[in-house]
Amino acid sequence: MMIKSLYQRIFSEKTRYNFHISLRKAKAFFLSGNNFYCPCCGKSARRFLEKGNGIEVRSNAVCPHCGSLERSRLLYLYLKDKTNIFLNDPSILHFAPEDALKVHFAANPNYTDADLNPNLATHQMDITDIRFPDNHFDFIICSHVLGHVPNERKALHELYRVLKSGGSLYLMSLMDPDAQLTVENPEFKTPEKKLRHYGEKDLERLYGNDFSERIAAEEVTVERIDYRLHFAGSERQHMALGNGQREVIYLVTKE
């Protein structure tokens, strides 16, 4: 713990982030093989890297080449196969941008990546105060962000406000597929309690099967999409598309 604390004091967050990427890519050199395939970068590996939070460790979660996770691989496949987001340079707002997805929008001059942390995106922005006019974006990608926001309703209001009529918002989050209702307890304030009850130390809630109702509004329609079911079991395993706890896509369309 002391070594970790010293490491964080000596090196900036951006430096640590870049070092982490370099280390991951170095590991890829030793993982040559074809057992797993990443659709985001088009590369294969003998195995993918683990991802864990102290309670759960997911094997074959991280592509060693581009860093994609199960959810980003599935979302990329859906966007590529089922939308026109990569055609004709639509206006896109991407919160907490995953590098594995961001690279596919690099040539689009109307792409905006944003994060509350200035080290993780081009634009520093609070999702509850989006600095763009009404009806501005054709597409918004907001994967594994909403559950971390204390004021969920304000974040949704802002997302719906800047989305164009006919535009699409893609929401994803950690879910408990066995829970009918979202767990949200103000007494779970510490990182330890949040990790134990929500599954991540900085979540504000753990969503259940009421997610569609929680994000509903008069001006939008909501569709739940488990795109993993589009693929055979062998394909899901080969691309490591997850177990459905993190990968369900909620398509929100503004009327």
C-alpha positions in Angstrom: 0.0 0.0 0.0 2.9 2.4 0.8 4.6 1.6 -2.5 1.3 2.3 -4.4 0.8 5.6 -2.5 4.4 6.7 -3.3 3.9 5.7 -6.9 0.8 7.8 -7.2 2.5 10.8 -5.6 5.6 10.7 -7.9 3.9 10.1 -11.2 0.9 12.0 -12.6 -2.3 10.2 -13.4 -1.7 10.7 -17.1 1.8 9.2 -16.8 0.5 6.2 -14.9 -2.3 5.7 -17.5 0.2 5.7 -20.3 2.5 3.3 -18.5 -0.4 1.0 -17.9 -1.1 1.0 -21.7 2.5 0.3 -22.5 2.6 -2.6 -20.0 -0.5 -4.1 -21.5 0.8 -3.9 -25.0 4.1 -5.5 -23.8 2.1 -8.4 -22.4 0.4 -8.9 -25.8 3.7 -9.8 -27.3 3.8 -13.0 -25.1 0.1 -13.9 -25.8 0.4 -14.8 -29.5 -2.4 -17.2 -30.5 -5.9 -17.5 -32.0 -8.1 -18.6 -29.1 -9.6 -15.1 -28.7 -10.4 -12.4 -31.3 -11.1 -8.7 -30.7 -13.4 -7.1 -33.2 -12.4 -3.7 -32.1 -8.8 -4.0 -33.3 -9.0 -7.1 -35.5 -6.3 -8.9 -33.6 -6.1 -12.3 -31.9 -4.5 -13.7 -28.8 -4.0 -16.9 -27.0 -5.9 -15.4 -24.1 -7.2 -12.0 -23.0 -6.1 -10.4 -19.7 -8.0 -10.6 -16.4 -10.1 -7.7 -15.0 -10.9 -7.6 -11.3 -12.0 -5.4 -8.5 -11.2 -7.3 -5.3 -14.5 -9.3 -5.3 -14.7 -10.6 -8.8 -12.0 -11.5 -11.3 -13.2 -11.9 -14.9 -10.9 -14.0 -17.0 -10.3 -13.1 -20.7 -11.9 -9.7 -20.2 -9.3 -7.3 -21.6 -7.9 -7.4 -25.1 -4.1 -7.0 -24.6 -3.7 -5.2 -27.9 -6.3 -2.4 -27.7 -7.6 -2.7 -24.1 -11.2 -3.4 -25.1 -13.5 -4.9 -22.6 -16.4 -7.3 -23.1 -18.9 -4.4 -23.3 -16.9 -2.3 -25.7 -16.4 -5.2 -28.1 -20.1 -6.0 -28.1 -21.1 -2.3 -28.5 -18.7 -1.9 -31.4 -20.2 -4.9 -33.1 -23.7 -3.5 -32.6 -22.8 0.0 -33.8 -21.0 -1.4 -36.9 -23.7 -3.9 -37.8 -26.9 -2.1 -36.9 -26.4 1.6 -37.2 -25.0 4.3 -39.5 -22.9 5.9 -36.9 -19.7 5.4 -38.9 -21.2 6.9 -42.1 -21.3 10.6 -43.2 -19.7 12.1 -40.1 -22.7 12.4 -37.8 -22.4 14.5 -34.7 -21.4 12.2 -31.8 -21.0 12.8 -28.0 -19.0 10.0 -26.3 -18.8 10.1 -22.5 -15.9 8.2 -20.8 -14.5 7.2 -24.2 -13.0 3.8 -24.5 -9.8 4.0 -26.5 -10.8 0.8 -28.4 -13.9 2.6 -29.6 -12.6 6.1 -29.9 -10.1 5.2 -32.5 -12.9 4.3 -34.9 -14.2 7.9 -34.7 -10.9 9.6 -35.1 -11.6 10.8 -38.7 -15.0 12.2 -37.8 -14.7 16.0 -37.3 -18.1 16.0 -35.5 -17.0 13.6 -32.8 -16.7 14.9 -29.2 -15.2 12.8 -26.4 -15.8 14.0 -22.9 -15.1 13.0 -19.3 -15.2 14.6 -15.9 -11.5 13.6 -15.6 -9.4 15.8 -18.0 -6.8 13.1 -18.3 -9.3 10.6 -19.9 -10.8 12.7 -22.7 -10.3 15.7 -25.0 -13.1 17.7 -23.3 -13.6 17.9 -19.6 -17.3 17.9 -19.0 -19.8 17.1 -16.3 -22.6 14.9 -17.6 -25.1 16.9 -15.5 -24.0 20.1 -17.2 -23.4 19.4 -20.9 -22.1 22.5 -22.6 -23.8 22.1 -25.9 -27.1 23.5 -27.2 -30.4 21.7 -27.4 -30.9 19.1 -30.1 -27.2 19.0 -31.1 -26.1 15.4 -31.4 -27.2 12.6 -33.7 -25.7 9.9 -31.4 -24.6 9.8 -27.8 -22.6 6.9 -26.3 -22.7 6.7 -22.5 -21.4 3.3 -21.4 -20.9 2.6 -17.7 -21.2 6.3 -16.6 -24.8 6.8 -15.4 -24.4 4.4 -12.4 -21.5 6.6 -11.1 -23.5 9.8 -11.2 -25.2 10.9 -7.9 -27.9 13.0 -9.7 -29.2 10.4 -12.2 -32.2 12.5 -13.2 -30.2 15.6 -14.0 -27.8 13.6 -16.1 -30.6 12.0 -18.1 -32.3 15.4 -18.6 -29.0 16.8 -20.0 -28.5 13.8 -22.3 -32.0 14.0 -23.6 -31.8 17.8 -24.0 -28.7 17.7 -26.3 -29.9 14.7 -28.3 -31.5 15.6 -31.7 -35.1 14.5 -32.5 -34.7 11.1 -34.1 -31.2 10.8 -32.5 -30.0 7.7 -30.6 -28.5 7.4 -27.1 -26.7 4.2 -26.1 -26.7 3.5 -22.4 -24.9 0.6 -20.7 -24.2 -0.1 -17.0 -23.4 -2.8 -14.6 -26.6 -4.7 -13.8 -27.9 -7.4 -11.5 -30.0 -9.5 -13.9 -31.6 -11.3 -11.0 -32.8 -8.1 -9.2 -36.2 -6.7 -10.1 -35.4 -3.3 -8.5 -32.3 -1.1 -8.5 -30.3 -1.1 -5.2 -29.6 2.4 -4.1 -28.9 3.0 -0.4 -27.6 6.4 0.9 -26.0 4.5 3.8 -23.5 2.8 1.4 -21.1 5.8 1.3 -17.7 4.3 1.7 -15.8 2.6 -1.2 -15.8 -0.6 0.7 -19.6 -0.7 1.2 -20.2 0.3 -2.4 -17.9 -2.4 -3.6 -19.7 -5.0 -1.5 -23.2 -4.0 -2.3 -22.9 -2.5 -5.8 -20.0 -4.4 -7.3 -17.8 -1.4 -7.8 -16.3 1.0 -5.3 -17.4 4.2 -7.0 -20.9 3.3 -8.1 -23.9 5.1 -6.7 -26.4 2.3 -7.3 -26.6 -1.2 -8.8 -29.3 -1.3 -11.5 -31.9 -4.0 -11.7 -34.5 -5.0 -14.2 -36.3 -1.6 -13.6 -33.6 0.2 -15.6 -35.9 0.9 -18.5 -38.5 2.5 -16.2 -35.8 4.6 -14.4 -34.6 6.2 -17.7 -38.1 6.6 -19.2 -39.3 10.1 -20.2 -42.1 11.5 -22.3 -39.8 12.6 -25.1 -38.0 9.2 -25.6 -38.6 5.6 -26.3 -36.4 2.9 -24.7 -35.4 -0.5 -26.2 -33.5 -3.2 -24.3 -31.0 -5.0 -26.6 -29.0 -8.1 -25.5 -26.9 -8.2 -28.7 -24.9 -11.1 -27.4 -27.9 -13.3 -28.4 -27.2 -12.4 -32.0 -24.1 -14.6 -31.9 -23.7 -18.3 -31.4 -22.1 -19.5 -28.1 -18.8 -20.3 -29.8 -18.7 -16.8 -31.3 -19.5 -15.2 -27.9 -16.7 -17.2 -26.3 -14.2 -16.5 -29.1 -14.8 -12.7 -28.9 -15.3 -12.8 -25.1 -18.6 -10.9 -25.1 -19.4 -11.2 -21.4 -22.2 -12.8 -19.4 -24.8 -10.0 -19.8 -24.2 -8.2 -16.5 -22.3 -5.4 -18.2 -23.1 -5.7 -21.9 -26.9 -5.1 -22.3 -27.5 -2.1 -24.6 -30.4 0.3 -23.9 -31.2 2.2 -27.0 -32.9 5.5 -26.2 -34.5 7.3 -29.2 -35.7 10.9 -29.0 -39.0 11.4 -30.6 
